[in-house]
């Protein structure tokens, strides 16, 4: 099982099916990185410039994007409403997981300016939807789950099914 992570200018991915041990590769010019089996574990973890996403026994690798960071922030806080301004202000270096820093509430790039809520709502919604679209081409069940459970707008929230809660390994 391998995951391929390409350069910033190229899309990469290796689809890994844990159950069938099948693999479909595209863009194999990049170095391969060994990926551990995930079985039924749900993973949304950043590894440098790549994200490892696993859901329902199927894992993929995706190049870093801001929308993935927003999704990870929401997945770590199920049922918690997070303002789009706060998501937009989440530091780039923020490691989702161990250090759970709270955003300051200012729009990124505006030193001391009042938050532009409408701009933040539009930018965050666009980024999250774009990230889900990228995931959809590689892992349709995960994309469907995210499109149904992630609410975007002025307040964003991950609302998993209470009957089948998912513990994400971030």
Protein Blocks (a to p, Z undefined) as FASTA:
>chain_A
ZZddddfkbccdddddfklopacdehjlbccdddddekjaccdddehjaccddeehiacd
ddddfklmmmmmmmmmghiacdfklmmmpcfklcghjblcddehiaehiahiacdfklmm
mmmmmmmmmmmmmmmmmmmmlmmmmmmmpccdjbdcddddfklccdddZZ
